[in-house]
């Protein structure tokens, strides 16, 4: 079956029922992957796109699919990251296929780190698809910057122009910058948004100057609606590049186009930026992003965990928030380590294990929230583990090792088998002998607990509480 043409037929049915901006935003880089057992499987590039389409458009897709093929009874949306590169042959270029007379022409060089946005050839870095306003977590330390970003994205050129966001490394400046671009294009896909950095801007300007095309370089910016400029501080001591940005700034500002800059310092402290450019950076709104508070860090971790569709013990999230305070980037790194333990090693980390990692990676002299004298692992054999689990859950050893199918006994039995296998490293046969079971029963228990840990937060807490008593 030609799934690409089949999906195009469905899109033609959907397009008149959805606003143009929403249609282009959510259905670009999607594809029909397969039809299995009367179910159409549709691929999307990100978790965020999947969740939005499931919530808003799943029924419409099903109706359109049924009209094309009456055998289809269900639609399933799944993430296929390969669709996000813009060149996957399974996808359809919606802007080309559904273009209407009079639409603004926007040319894109697909599959590159940079895209050509206008006929004149202005280049833009790609907007990071993970950086949106929807997944930015506002707190007291960034609330003004978040509100300002939302304002300029909804009314570009009409509120705070320019908007300058400054703060330390890894606090979310680039996230907000990219999010503004996504929001502008969501509201109006015909807007031309150029995302650049000091390095990209300088490189392109120097290349143009060597070809005696500096004037042509400036003219390329005349058609854009929003200029997003990351890390303006790196233009310090680059006098000719500063002059070029100054001229472009004046031209765009006079036309009412939106300008947004990020920096590691407020404009007043950019001492090696020429006075007239530094002055213009203060014309609109200058706002700071500070280091997140404990509560904000915890909310960020919860949001990122939900985004990854992972389950972690709440104690783990609180422990990370308590000990990692320098940047959002560092929070994400510690969280990624914890999630990797569950996804790759199939073992839920304990606070102590995480503390050891932070001591090594962050070179912390003392990790907060750990007992001063944490014992070494207290059990070495399946028999010792059975005894510990028996005391922990206040259940008789005979019942844990017996045949009762009551839930509390079954769960304790399976937890013990799982920990004996994953923590003590015992063989299936050795574990089976201690329970007077065969090795297939042990294997089933280990697999069941491993699978349940991915979706059962209560089980995560139970196992981690046992691991703490083991000295982990």
MOJO-V420676 format. One record per residue. SS is DSSP state (H for helix, E for strand, L for the rest). PHI is phi in whole degrees, -180 to 180 (999 if undefined). OMEGA is omega in whole degrees, -180 to 180 (NA if undefined). Layout:
ss | phi | omega
SS | PHI | OMEGA
SS | PHI | OMEGA
//
This chain:
ss | phi | omega
L | 999 | 177
L | -85 | -176
H | -67 | -179
H | -64 | 179
H | -69 | 177
H | -63 | 178
H | -66 | 177
H | -62 | 179
H | -63 | 178
H | -66 | 180
H | -62 | 178
H | -64 | 177
H | -76 | -178
H | -76 | -169
H | -53 | -180
L | -70 | -175
L | -96 | -176
L | -128 | 178
L | -58 | -175
H | -59 | -177
H | -64 | 180
H | -68 | -180
H | -61 | -179
H | -70 | -179
H | -70 | -170
H | -95 | -176
H | -107 | 171
L | -67 | 180
L | 65 | 172
L | -111 | -179
E | -161 | 170
E | -83 | -175
E | -90 | -179
E | -169 | 172
E | -126 | -178
E | -131 | 177
L | 50 | 177
L | 66 | 179
E | -118 | 175
E | -86 | 178
E | -101 | -179
E | -108 | 180
E | -96 | 176
E | -132 | -171
L | -80 | -174
L | -139 | 175
H | -61 | -179
H | -62 | 179
H | -63 | 179
H | -60 | -177
H | -62 | -179
H | -67 | -178
H | -66 | 178
H | -60 | -177
H | -73 | -170
H | -101 | -167
L | -128 | -176
H | -59 | -178
H | -65 | 179
H | -63 | 179
H | -63 | 180
H | -61 | 180
H | -61 | 179
H | -66 | 180
H | -66 | 179
H | -64 | 178
H | -67 | 178
H | -84 | -178
L | -147 | -173
L | -66 | -180
L | -78 | -178
L | -77 | -179
L | -115 | -179
E | -143 | 175
E | -127 | 178
E | -119 | 180
E | -105 | 179
E | -132 | -177
E | -85 | 173
L | -131 | -173
H | -58 | -179
H | -63 | -180
H | -70 | -174
H | -81 | -176
H | -81 | 176
L | 82 | -178
L | -126 | -179
L | -61 | -176
L | -66 | 180
L | -78 | -175
L | -89 | -179
L | -123 | 178
L | -77 | -174
H | -62 | -178
H | -65 | 178
H | -81 | -176
H | -71 | -175
L | -106 | 178
L | -65 | 178
L | -119 | 179
L | -55 | 178
L | 93 | 177
L | -64 | 177
L | -64 | -179
L | -81 | 177
L | -128 | -176
L | -101 | -179
L | -127 | 173
L | -87 | -170
L | -79 | 176
L | 85 | 178
L | -117 | 177
L | -71 | 178
E | -121 | 179
E | -126 | 175
E | -89 | -171
L | -98 | -174
L | -133 | 179
L | -56 | -178
L | -76 | 171
L | 101 | 180
L | -66 | 180
E | -98 | 175
E | -138 | 170
E | -68 | 179
L | -70 | 173
L | -72 | 179
L | -70 | -177
L | -65 | -179
L | -84 | -176
L | -100 | 179
L | -129 | 176
L | -69 | -178
L | -65 | -179
L | -108 | 172
L | -88 | -176
L | -96 | -180
L | -78 | 176
L | -145 | -178
L | -59 | -175
L | -80 | -179
L | -137 | -173
H | -62 | -180
H | -65 | -180
H | -62 | 179
H | -64 | 180
H | -64 | 180
H | -66 | 178
H | -61 | 179
H | -63 | -178
H | -65 | -178
H | -71 | 178
H | -70 | -180
H | -81 | -179
L | -132 | -176
L | -61 | 178
L | 83 | -173
L | -114 | -178
L | -117 | -177
L | -105 | -174
L | -143 | 5
L | -83 | 169
E | -105 | 178
E | -119 | 179
E | -115 | -179
E | -129 | -180
E | 165 | -177
L | -71 | -178
L | -69 | 172
L | 76 | -178
L | -100 | 175
L | 114 | -179
H | -65 | -179
H | -66 | 176
H | -58 | -180
H | -64 | -179
H | -62 | 179
H | -66 | 180
H | -63 | 177
H | -60 | 179
H | -61 | 179
H | -62 | -177
H | -66 | 178
H | -60 | -177
H | -71 | 175
H | -66 | -180
H | -73 | -179
L | -154 | -178
L | -62 | -180
L | -83 | 175
L | -66 | 177
L | -107 | -176
E | -112 | 179
E | -110 | 178
E | -107 | -180
E | -141 | 175
E | -122 | 177
H | -56 | -177
H | -68 | 179
H | -63 | -179
H | -60 | -179
H | -64 | -179
H | -59 | -179
H | -68 | -180
H | -68 | 179
H | -62 | 179
H | -62 | 179
H | -67 | -179
H | -64 | 179
H | -64 | 179
L | -98 | -179
L | 57 | -178
L | -124 | -178
H | -60 | 179
H | -65 | 178
H | -66 | 178
H | -61 | 180
H | -64 | -177
H | -65 | -179
H | -61 | -176
H | -85 | -172
H | -67 | -175
H | -94 | -174
L | -80 | -179
L | -103 | -179
E | -138 | 175
E | -110 | 177
E | -107 | -171
E | -122 | -175
E | -95 | 174
L | 60 | -179
H | -63 | -178
H | -62 | -179
H | -77 | 173
H | -86 | 179
L | -58 | 180
L | 70 | 174
L | -109 | -168
H | -61 | -177
H | -66 | 178
H | -67 | 177
H | -61 | 179
H | -61 | -180
H | -65 | 178
H | -65 | 178
H | -58 | -179
H | -66 | 179
H | -65 | 177
H | -54 | -178
H | -59 | -177
H | -63 | -178
H | -69 | -179
H | -64 | 179
H | -63 | 180
L | -86 | -180
L | 77 | 178
L | -85 | -176
E | -83 | 175
E | -122 | 178
E | -134 | -179
E | -125 | 168
E | -120 | -179
E | -156 | 176
L | -86 | 180
L | -141 | 174
L | -67 | -179
H | -52 | -178
H | -62 | -179
H | -99 | 176
L | -84 | -169
L | -67 | -179
L | -97 | 172
L | -97 | -175
L | -60 | -171
H | -55 | -174
H | -69 | 176
H | -74 | 179
H | -62 | 178
H | -63 | -178
H | -66 | 178
L | -67 | 179
L | -101 | -178
L | -65 | -176
L | -101 | -179
E | -123 | 175
E | -113 | -179
E | -136 | -174
E | -105 | 167
E | -108 | -179
L | -100 | 177
L | -62 | -177
L | -69 | 176
L | -73 | 179
H | -56 | -177
H | -64 | 178
H | -66 | 179
H | -61 | 180
H | -66 | 179
H | -65 | 177
H | -62 | 180
H | -63 | 178
H | -62 | -180
H | -64 | -179
H | -67 | 178
H | -66 | 178
H | -65 | 179
H | -61 | 179
L | -83 | -178
L | 55 | 179
L | -108 | 175
L | -121 | 177
L | -130 | 175
L | -59 | 178
H | -53 | 177
H | -62 | 179
H | -66 | -179
H | -64 | 179
H | -65 | 180
H | -66 | 177
H | -63 | -179
H | -61 | -179
H | -72 | -171
H | -104 | -180
L | -115 | -172
L | -128 | -173
L | -80 | -178
L | -164 | 176
H | -66 | -180
H | -61 | 179
H | -68 | 176
H | -59 | -178
H | -64 | 179
H | -65 | 179
H | -65 | 179
H | -66 | 180
H | -61 | 178
H | -62 | -178
H | -65 | -180
H | -68 | 179
H | -61 | 177
H | -60 | -177
H | -79 | -175
H | -83 | -175
L | -97 | -178
L | -97 | 180
L | 60 | 179
L | -130 | 176
L | -74 | -179
L | -72 | 174
L | -100 | 178
H | -59 | -178
H | -65 | 179
H | -63 | 178
H | -64 | 179
H | -61 | 178
H | -62 | 179
H | -63 | -179
H | -65 | 178
H | -62 | -179
H | -77 | -174
H | -73 | -177
L | -93 | -180
L | 53 | 179
L | -79 | 178
L | -67 | 180
L | -145 | 178
L | -89 | -179
L | -77 | 173
L | 89 | 177
L | -107 | 174
L | -60 | -178
L | -62 | -178
L | -123 | -179
L | -69 | -179
L | -71 | 172
L | -72 | -177
L | -55 | -168
L | -94 | 180
L | -127 | -177
L | -126 | -175
L | -128 | 176
H | -56 | -179
H | -64 | 178
H | -65 | 179
H | -67 | 178
H | -60 | 180
H | -64 | 179
H | -64 | 180
H | -63 | 179
H | -59 | 180
H | -69 | -177
H | -63 | -177
H | -96 | -180
L | 56 | 180
L | -127 | 180
L | -64 | 178
H | -60 | -179
H | -60 | -180
H | -77 | 179
H | -64 | -179
L | -91 | -176
L | -89 | -175
L | -114 | -178
L | -58 | -180
L | -103 | 174
L | -62 | -171
H | -59 | -175
H | -64 | 179
H | -76 | 180
H | -62 | -178
H | -64 | 179
H | -61 | 180
H | -63 | -178
H | -68 | 177
H | -62 | -179
H | -63 | 179
H | -62 | -180
H | -62 | -178
H | -68 | 178
H | -64 | -180
H | -76 | -171
H | -83 | -177
L | -97 | -179
L | -82 | 179
L | 72 | -179
L | -74 | 177
L | -75 | 179
H | -61 | -179
H | -66 | -180
H | -63 | 179
H | -65 | -178
H | -60 | -180
H | -63 | -179
H | -71 | -180
H | -106 | -177
L | 56 | 177
L | -123 | 173
L | -92 | -173
H | -67 | 179
H | -67 | 177
H | -65 | 178
H | -64 | -180
H | -60 | 178
H | -60 | -179
H | -64 | -180
H | -63 | -180
H | -66 | -179
H | -65 | 179
H | -64 | 179
H | -58 | 180
H | -70 | -177
H | -67 | 180
L | -63 | -180
L | -78 | -175
L | -138 | -174
L | -119 | -178
H | -65 | 179
H | -64 | 178
H | -64 | 177
H | -58 | -179
H | -66 | 180
H | -62 | -177
H | -67 | 180
H | -68 | 177
H | -67 | 176
H | -68 | -179
H | -62 | 177
H | -63 | 179
H | -68 | 176
H | -76 | -179
L | 99 | -179
L | -96 | NA
//
